[in-house]
Amino acid sequence: MSDFEGLRALVTGGASGIGRATAELLAARGARVAVLDLDPADLPAPLLGHRADVTDDASVRRGVAAAVAGLGGLDVLVNNAGIGARGTVEDNDDETWHRVLDVNVVGMVRVARAALPQLRRSSQASIVNTCSVAATAGLPQRALYSASKGAVLSLTLAMAADHVREGIRVNCVNPGTVDTPWVGRLLDAAADPTAERAALEARQPTGRLVRADEVAAAIAYLASPLSGGTTGTSLAVDGGMQGLRLPPAGR
């Protein structure tokens, strides 16, 4: 497909995992793509890497400006940068709560705020935020992470309403547990990584983790001009985790 031919896209957190898969897919479908990341080294051509910290407004503005200069404008923003957290409301201190919300929620605000003046100049403007099934399903040991992603879901709807008459579409994807380097590090730190991985796979009705390229495909769908009639939508890519209620295996 070449539905992104001539479009300019910016992907945050694009050096690995879902962001990397998305950046590569958009480029393969014709877009010129820039990546913002804390460590944008070793990106394959033709991706353009720029260093930025989404918790620092000045860093974000420099990164977005550099990306726009390199791309010659901006049509698509993929707000993907984020971090995880485990535990109940008792298990994380105030500093950790502020840190995760700063990255996962306010970080998206900073990037969107810097990008909006450029997006307003595009006739095919689109923002896709990476949310999570944690925004719509109660998951154990994910209080802080779920709170941050619930905010992303509400933020997506509010942004869609604010900017629809400017011709800017805003949507989000809600992945389940995705087989990314971050999840790999969590598994490596578990007392029994094999058992922990099996538990993560079992809670998704498909019986496996979601692949990063599957989430990337959903992001591309929402960002594509072919989806020009879609805004204010959340698209689940969670192996059926949110919507399906299956009986125990063997029944």
C-alpha positions in Angstrom: 0.0 0.0 0.0 1.1 3.6 -0.6 -1.7 5.4 1.3 0.8 7.6 3.1 2.6 8.7 0.0 3.6 12.4 0.4 2.7 12.5 4.1 5.0 13.4 6.9 4.8 11.5 10.2 6.3 11.9 13.7 6.4 8.9 16.1 7.4 9.4 19.8 9.0 6.5 21.6 9.9 5.2 18.1 13.2 3.6 18.7 11.8 0.3 19.9 8.7 -1.8 20.4 5.3 -0.5 19.1 6.8 2.8 18.1 9.6 1.3 16.1 7.2 -1.1 14.3 4.9 1.9 13.6 7.6 4.1 12.2 8.8 1.3 9.9 5.3 0.5 8.7 4.4 4.1 7.9 7.7 4.5 6.0 7.0 1.3 4.1 3.6 2.7 3.1 5.1 5.9 1.7 5.4 8.4 4.6 8.5 10.3 5.5 9.0 9.5 9.1 10.8 11.1 12.0 11.2 9.5 15.5 11.5 11.2 18.8 13.1 9.1 21.5 15.4 9.4 24.5 17.9 7.3 22.5 17.2 7.5 18.8 20.5 5.9 17.7 20.6 2.9 15.3 17.4 3.7 13.5 17.3 2.2 10.0 17.1 4.4 6.9 15.0 6.2 6.0 13.8 7.0 9.5 15.0 10.3 10.9 15.9 10.2 14.6 15.8 13.1 17.1 16.4 13.0 20.8 13.7 14.3 23.0 12.4 13.8 26.6 8.7 14.1 26.7 8.8 15.3 30.4 10.8 18.4 29.3 8.8 21.0 27.3 11.9 22.7 25.9 13.3 19.3 24.8 10.0 18.4 23.1 9.7 21.7 21.3 13.3 21.4 20.0 12.7 17.8 18.9 9.4 18.6 17.1 10.9 21.6 15.4 13.9 19.5 14.2 11.6 16.8 13.0 9.4 19.3 11.1 12.4 20.9 9.6 13.7 17.6 8.4 10.3 16.4 7.1 9.2 19.7 5.6 6.0 19.8 7.6 3.8 17.4 9.5 0.6 15.5 8.8 0.6 12.6 11.3 1.5 12.5 15.0 1.7 9.1 16.8 1.9 9.8 20.5 3.4 6.5 21.6 6.1 7.3 24.3 5.2 5.8 27.6 6.3 3.9 30.7 4.8 1.1 32.8 4.1 0.6 36.5 3.1 -2.3 38.7 1.3 -2.5 42.0 -1.9 -1.4 43.8 -2.5 2.1 45.1 -0.4 1.3 48.1 2.7 0.2 46.3 3.9 3.3 44.6 4.9 6.6 46.2 3.9 10.1 45.2 7.1 10.5 43.2 6.4 7.4 41.1 2.8 8.5 40.5 3.9 11.9 39.3 6.6 10.4 37.1 4.3 8.0 35.3 1.5 10.5 34.8 4.1 13.1 33.6 5.4 10.7 30.9 2.2 8.9 29.9 -0.3 11.8 30.0 1.4 15.2 30.2 4.1 14.0 27.8 1.4 13.5 25.1 0.1 16.9 25.9 3.5 18.5 25.4 4.1 16.8 22.1 0.6 17.5 20.7 0.9 21.1 21.9 4.2 21.6 20.0 2.8 19.7 16.9 -0.6 21.3 16.5 0.5 24.5 14.7 2.0 22.3 12.0 -0.9 19.8 11.9 -3.3 22.7 11.3 -1.5 23.4 8.0 -2.1 19.8 6.7 -5.1 18.7 4.8 -4.7 15.1 6.1 -3.9 15.8 9.8 -4.2 12.9 12.2 -3.1 12.1 15.8 -3.1 8.6 17.2 -2.4 8.1 20.9 -1.2 4.8 22.3 -3.6 3.9 25.1 -4.2 0.4 26.6 -6.7 -2.2 27.6 -5.9 -1.1 31.1 -8.1 2.0 30.4 -11.2 -0.1 29.9 -10.6 -3.3 32.0 -9.8 -3.6 35.7 -6.4 -5.3 35.8 -4.8 -6.4 39.1 -1.5 -4.8 40.1 -1.9 -2.0 37.6 -3.5 0.9 39.5 -1.1 3.6 38.5 -0.6 2.4 34.9 -4.4 2.1 34.5 -5.0 5.6 35.8 -2.6 7.0 33.3 -4.1 5.2 30.4 -7.6 6.0 31.5 -6.5 9.6 31.3 -5.2 9.0 27.8 -8.5 7.6 26.7 -10.4 10.7 28.0 -7.7 13.0 26.6 -8.2 11.4 23.1 -11.9 12.1 23.1 -11.5 15.7 24.3 -8.8 16.4 21.7 -11.0 14.9 19.0 -13.8 17.2 20.0 -11.5 20.2 20.2 -9.8 19.8 16.9 -12.4 18.1 14.6 -13.4 21.4 13.0 -9.8 22.2 12.3 -9.6 19.1 10.2 -7.5 17.2 12.7 -8.6 13.7 13.6 -7.7 12.2 17.0 -8.0 8.5 17.8 -6.3 5.9 20.0 -5.3 2.3 20.1 -5.8 0.1 23.1 -3.3 -2.8 23.0 -3.4 -5.7 25.3 -0.1 -7.2 26.6 2.3 -6.7 23.7 5.5 -8.7 23.2 7.9 -5.8 23.4 11.4 -5.2 25.0 9.7 -3.6 28.0 7.5 -6.7 28.7 10.6 -8.8 28.1 12.4 -6.9 30.9 9.5 -7.5 33.2 9.5 -11.2 32.5 13.3 -11.4 33.0 12.8 -9.8 36.5 10.1 -12.3 37.5 10.9 -15.1 39.9 9.7 -17.6 37.3 9.8 -15.9 33.8 8.3 -18.9 32.0 5.3 -19.1 34.4 4.8 -15.4 34.3 4.8 -15.4 30.5 2.3 -18.2 30.4 0.0 -16.3 32.8 0.2 -13.2 30.5 -0.6 -15.3 27.5 -3.5 -17.1 29.2 -5.3 -13.9 30.1 -5.7 -13.0 26.4 -8.4 -15.2 24.7 -6.1 -15.7 21.7 -3.7 -17.5 24.1 -0.7 -15.4 23.0 0.8 -11.9 23.4 -0.1 -9.3 20.9 2.7 -8.5 18.4 4.1 -5.0 18.0 3.4 -5.1 14.2 -0.3 -5.8 14.9 -0.6 -2.7 17.0 1.4 -0.8 14.3 -1.1 -1.9 11.7 -4.0 -0.6 13.8 -2.2 2.8 14.3 -1.6 3.0 10.5 -5.3 2.3 9.9 -6.4 5.1 12.1 -3.8 7.5 10.8 -4.4 6.8 7.1 -6.3 9.2 4.9 -8.4 6.2 4.0 -9.9 6.5 7.6 -10.9 10.1 7.1 -14.3 9.5 8.6 -12.9 8.2 11.8 -12.2 10.4 14.8 -12.8 10.1 18.6 -12.4 6.3 18.3 -10.5 3.8 20.5 -9.5 0.6 18.7 -8.7 -2.5 20.8 -5.8 -4.7 19.7 -5.9 -7.0 22.8 -6.5 -10.5 21.6 -10.1 -10.2 22.7 -9.1 -9.4 26.3 -11.7 -6.6 26.8 -14.7 -7.9 24.9 -14.6 -11.7 25.2 -15.7 -13.9 28.1 -14.7 -17.5 27.4 -15.3 -20.5 29.6 -12.3 -22.2 31.2 -10.2 -24.3 28.7 -11.7 -27.8 28.3 -15.3 -26.8 29.0 
